[in-house]
């Protein structure tokens, strides 16, 4: 029972596949505080760079708007076109500033999630219309955390703003008695000081919120052990199915190998533990090639097929073991075994000549020159004992 409970607990880190699937569905970590901070910083930078130009053009528009000529006084129908002209001019003045804010608001989420474009979050989800689920979300831990964040943000931002105003209270009170030309720059300096202090507080909030959002997003996507096992089956395949496929592949390879045995020139045996079938053609072959090999029951099957197809069988234990150990199917034999195999093939050709022409029966080669380091029984005596 305890094992089943542990399997259902989300204790495992989300896999890359789960992260990718969540991203495709639009489920990514979001930090509203980061976007707010980026937009406010862009707005402050825009006013700092474009403030002088904006103020001059705005003053010019106000003067034009407050100036009445005879046409506007006596021809009321020209008031609306004049108002429309002033409105469009004002919009064009502030258009670069608005475009800056729009661009930053659009691309600021890329700082945390990178580029993401999907329509899945726009698909209707009627489960969200469930009032019971809605009430549950209102009183969930996430909602409580968001409420505490909003309170903390209000306290931090409001407290910093109040502190800046209190710290500059003498300058603020002096604004009333100063001429307009002097009070406006002083007011601007106080506002910029307040803005800079608030941005510092917002930066602190962002530094806390971004890691929290990443942690919470990772927590939501955590997986149970059962989900990990199920995903492994889906991505890598069921072990039982994979085992069945491997078994089928081995069976197909064995059948192909058995079909190649009738094309061999000779089968070299141990005599009972190993069998290796060799084929050689002077046209296009640099060296003899292994077309079949096996041990024990497979070795016996190779010899059986060789007998059925009248393929010579030669007992040469060291050579059979060396060929089996150091040569794969379809691969040419090692150069170190050229001399030994050449003697075997010479014997095979003599045997074929005896069967067709007659004469004296050829003598099978005796001890073949097989390097000891290629014989597995020599390098590993435990195999010989088996």
C-alpha positions in Angstrom: 0.0 0.0 0.0 2.8 2.4 0.9 4.5 1.6 -2.4 1.3 2.4 -4.3 1.0 5.8 -2.5 4.7 6.6 -3.3 4.1 5.8 -7.0 1.2 8.3 -7.0 3.1 11.2 -5.4 4.6 13.7 -7.7 8.2 13.4 -6.5 10.0 13.1 -9.9 11.4 16.0 -11.9 9.5 16.6 -15.2 11.1 15.0 -18.2 12.1 17.0 -21.3 9.2 15.5 -23.1 6.7 16.7 -20.5 8.3 20.2 -20.5 8.0 20.3 -24.3 4.4 19.2 -24.3 3.5 21.8 -21.6 5.2 24.5 -23.7 3.2 23.4 -26.8 0.0 23.9 -24.8 1.1 27.3 -23.7 1.9 26.3 -20.1 5.1 28.2 -19.3 6.4 30.1 -16.3 5.1 33.7 -16.3 6.1 36.6 -14.2 3.8 39.6 -14.3 6.2 41.5 -12.2 8.9 41.1 -14.8 6.7 42.4 -17.5 5.5 45.3 -15.4 9.1 46.2 -14.4 10.2 46.1 -18.1 7.3 48.3 -19.2 7.9 50.9 -16.4 11.6 50.9 -17.2 10.9 51.4 -20.9 8.5 54.2 -20.1 10.9 55.9 -17.8 13.7 55.6 -20.4 11.4 56.8 -23.1 10.4 59.9 -21.1 14.1 60.5 -20.3 15.2 60.4 -23.9 12.1 61.9 -25.6 10.7 64.1 -22.8 12.2 67.3 -24.0 10.9 66.8 -27.5 7.5 65.7 -26.3 7.1 68.6 -24.0 8.0 71.2 -26.7 5.6 69.6 -29.3 2.9 69.3 -26.6 3.3 73.0 -25.7 3.1 73.9 -29.3 -0.1 71.9 -29.8 -1.7 73.5 -26.6 -0.9 76.9 -28.0 -2.5 76.1 -31.3 -5.5 74.6 -29.6 -6.1 77.6 -27.3 -5.6 80.1 -30.1 -8.9 81.1 -31.8 -8.9 82.9 -35.1 -11.8 84.5 -36.9 -12.6 81.4 -38.9 -13.1 79.3 -35.8 -15.2 81.9 -34.1 -17.6 82.7 -36.9 -17.6 79.3 -38.7 -18.6 76.6 -36.2 -18.4 73.9 -38.8 -14.6 74.2 -38.9 -14.3 73.4 -35.2 -14.6 69.6 -35.6 -12.0 69.4 -38.4 -9.7 71.6 -36.3 -10.2 69.3 -33.3 -9.6 66.3 -35.4 -6.3 67.8 -36.8 -5.1 68.6 -33.3 -6.0 65.1 -32.0 -4.1 63.4 -34.9 -1.1 65.7 -34.3 -1.1 64.8 -30.6 -1.3 61.1 -31.4 1.6 61.3 -33.8 3.6 63.1 -31.2 3.1 60.3 -28.6 3.1 57.5 -31.2 6.9 56.6 -30.8 6.4 56.5 -27.0 3.4 54.3 -27.3 5.1 52.0 -29.8 8.0 51.6 -27.4 5.7 50.6 -24.6 3.8 48.2 -26.8 7.0 46.6 -28.1 8.4 46.1 -24.6 5.1 44.8 -23.3 4.9 42.3 -26.2 8.5 41.0 -26.0 9.2 41.2 -22.3 7.8 37.6 -21.7 10.6 36.4 -24.0 13.1 37.2 -21.3 11.7 34.3 -19.3 10.2 31.8 -21.8 11.8 32.6 -25.1 9.7 32.7 -28.3 6.3 30.8 -28.0 3.4 31.0 -30.4 0.5 28.7 -30.0 -3.3 28.9 -30.3 -4.0 26.2 -27.7 -4.7 28.5 -24.8 -7.4 30.2 -26.9 -9.3 26.9 -27.4 -12.5 26.8 -25.3 -12.2 24.9 -22.1 -15.7 24.4 -20.6 -14.2 22.9 -17.4 -13.2 26.4 -16.4 -16.9 27.3 -16.3 -17.5 24.9 -13.4 -18.4 27.2 -10.4 -17.2 24.6 -7.9 -13.8 24.5 -9.6 -13.8 28.3 -9.8 -14.4 28.6 -6.1 -11.7 26.1 -5.4 -9.2 28.1 -7.4 -10.3 31.3 -5.6 -9.4 29.7 -2.2 -6.4 27.7 -3.4 -2.8 28.0 -2.3 -1.9 29.7 -5.5 -4.5 32.4 -5.0 -3.3 32.9 -1.4 0.2 33.3 -2.6 -0.8 35.8 -5.3 -2.8 37.8 -2.7 0.3 37.9 -0.4 2.4 39.0 -3.4 0.0 41.8 -4.2 0.0 43.0 -0.6 3.8 42.8 -0.4 4.1 44.7 -3.7 1.7 47.4 -2.5 3.6 47.7 0.8 7.0 47.9 -0.9 6.1 50.2 -3.7 3.8 52.4 -1.6 6.3 52.5 1.3 9.2 53.5 -1.0 7.1 56.2 -2.6 6.0 57.6 0.7 9.6 57.5 2.0 10.9 59.4 -1.0 8.1 62.1 -0.6 8.8 62.3 3.1 12.5 62.6 2.5 11.9 65.4 0.1 9.1 67.0 2.0 10.8 70.4 2.3 11.3 70.5 -1.5 7.7 69.5 -2.0 6.4 72.2 0.3 8.6 74.8 -1.4 7.0 74.1 -4.8 3.9 76.1 -3.7 5.9 79.3 -3.1 8.2 79.0 -6.1 7.5 80.5 -9.5 6.1 78.1 -12.1 9.3 78.2 -14.2 11.3 77.0 -11.2 8.8 74.7 -9.6 8.3 72.5 -12.7 12.0 71.4 -12.8 12.0 70.8 -9.1 8.8 68.8 -9.4 10.5 66.8 -12.1 13.5 66.0 -10.0 11.3 64.8 -7.1 9.3 62.6 -9.5 12.4 61.1 -11.0 13.8 60.4 -7.6 10.6 58.7 -6.6 10.5 56.8 -9.9 14.1 55.5 -9.4 13.4 54.4 -5.8 10.2 52.6 -6.8 12.0 50.9 -9.7 14.6 49.7 -7.2 11.8 48.2 -5.1 10.2 46.6 -8.2 13.6 45.1 -9.1 13.7 43.5 -5.7 10.2 42.1 -6.2 11.2 40.8 -9.7 14.3 39.1 -8.2 12.0 37.2 -5.8 9.1 36.5 -8.2 11.0 35.1 -11.2 12.7 32.2 -9.3 9.4 31.6 -7.5 7.5 31.3 -10.8 10.1 29.0 -12.2 9.9 26.8 -9.1 6.1 26.8 -9.1 6.0 25.9 -12.8 8.4 23.0 -12.3 6.4 21.9 -9.3 3.2 21.8 -11.4 4.9 19.6 -14.0 6.4 17.1 -11.6 5.6 13.5 -12.3 4.8 10.4 -10.4 7.0 7.4 -10.7 4.2 5.6 -12.6 4.1 8.5 -15.1 7.8 8.3 -15.5 7.6 4.5 -16.2 4.7 5.1 -18.6 6.5 7.8 -20.5 9.6 5.6 -20.8 7.4 2.9 -22.3 5.9 5.4 -24.8 9.2 6.9 -25.8 11.5 4.0 -25.7 9.0 1.2 -26.2 7.7 -1.5 -23.9 10.6 -3.8 -22.7 8.5 -6.9 -23.6 7.8 -5.6 -27.1 11.4 -4.6 -27.6 12.5 -8.0 -26.4 10.1 -9.6 -28.9 11.4 -7.4 -31.7 15.0 -8.3 -30.9 14.1 -12.0 -30.8 12.4 -11.6 -34.2 15.5 -9.8 -35.6 17.8 -12.5 -34.3 15.6 -15.1 -35.9 15.6 -13.3 -39.2 19.4 -12.9 -39.1 19.7 -16.6 -38.3 17.6 -17.5 -41.3 19.6 -15.3 -43.6 22.8 -16.8 -42.2 21.5 -20.3 -42.8 20.5 -19.4 -46.3 24.1 -18.3 -47.0 25.6 -21.6 -45.9 25.0 -23.4 -49.3 27.1 -20.7 -51.0 30.2 -21.4 -48.7 33.3 -23.2 -49.9 34.2 -24.9 -46.6 33.1 -25.2 -43.0 35.8 -25.1 -40.3 34.8 -26.8 -37.0 36.2 -27.2 -33.5 34.6 -30.0 -34.0 31.6 -29.7 -31.6 31.8 -26.2 -30.0 32.4 -24.0 -33.0 31.6 -23.9 -36.7 32.5 -21.2 -39.2 31.5 -21.2 -42.9 33.9 -19.5 -45.4 33.4 -18.3 -48.9 36.0 -17.1 -51.4 35.9 -15.9 -55.0 38.9 -14.8 -57.0 36.6 -12.3 -58.7 36.1 -9.2 -56.6 37.1 -10.7 -53.2 40.2 -9.4 -51.4 40.0 -12.2 -48.8 37.7 -15.0 -47.7 34.5 -13.9 -46.0 32.6 -15.5 -43.1 29.1 -16.3 -44.2 27.9 -18.2 -41.1 29.2 -19.0 -37.6 27.8 -20.4 -34.4 28.5 -22.4 -31.3 27.0 -25.6 -29.8 23.5 -26.3 -31.4 24.0 -23.6 -34.0 27.4 -25.1 -34.9 25.7 -28.5 -35.3 23.0 -27.0 -37.5 25.7 -25.3 -39.7 27.4 -28.7 -40.2 24.1 -30.4 -40.9 23.3 -27.9 -43.7 26.8 -28.2 -45.0 26.5 -32.0 -45.3 23.2 -31.6 -47.1 24.8 -29.3 -49.7 28.0 -31.4 -50.0 30.2 -28.6 -48.6 33.5 -29.8 -47.2 33.9 -29.8 -43.4 37.3 -29.5 -41.9 38.2 -30.0 -38.3 40.7 -27.3 -37.4 40.0 -26.3 -33.7 42.4 -23.3 -33.3 41.4 -21.8 -36.6 37.7 -22.3 -36.0 37.9 -20.6 -32.6 40.0 -17.7 -34.0 37.6 -17.1 -36.9 34.6 -17.2 -34.6 36.2 -14.8 -32.1 37.7 -12.2 -34.4 35.4 -12.1 -37.5 31.8 -11.0 -37.9 29.3 -12.2 -40.4 30.0 -10.8 -43.9 33.4 -9.6 -42.8 36.8 -10.6 -44.4 39.1 -12.7 -42.2 42.0 -11.0 -40.4 45.3 -10.8 -42.2 47.0 -12.9 -39.5 44.8 -15.9 -40.6 45.5 -15.5 -44.4 48.1 -18.3 -44.4 46.1 -20.8 -42.4 42.9 -20.2 -44.5 44.9 -20.4 -47.7 46.0 -23.9 -46.7 42.4 -24.8 -46.0 41.2 -23.5 -49.4 44.0 -25.3 -51.2 42.8 -28.5 -49.6 39.2 -27.7 -50.6 40.2 -27.1 -54.2 42.3 -30.3 -54.3 39.2 -32.2 -52.9 37.0 -30.7 -55.6 39.5 -31.8 -58.2 39.7 -35.3 -56.8 35.9 -35.6 -57.0 35.8 -34.4 -60.6 39.0 -35.8 -62.1 40.1 -38.5 -59.6 43.5 -39.4 -58.6 44.9 -39.6 -55.1 42.8 -38.4 -52.2 44.2 -35.1 -50.9 45.6 -35.1 -47.4 43.9 -32.7 -45.0 46.2 -30.0 -43.6 47.7 -30.7 -40.2 48.7 -28.1 -37.7 47.7 -24.7 -39.2 49.7 -21.6 -38.5 47.2 -19.8 -36.2 48.7 -17.1 -34.0 48.3 -18.0 -30.3 47.0 -14.5 -29.4 44.0 -15.1 -31.8 43.0 -18.3 -30.2 40.6 -17.6 -27.3 41.4 -20.9 -25.6 45.0 -19.8 -25.4 44.4 -16.3 -24.1 41.6 -17.4 -21.7 42.2 -21.0 -20.4 38.9 -20.9 -18.5 37.0 -21.2 -21.8 38.9 -24.4 -22.7 37.9 -25.8 -19.3 34.3 -25.2 -20.1 
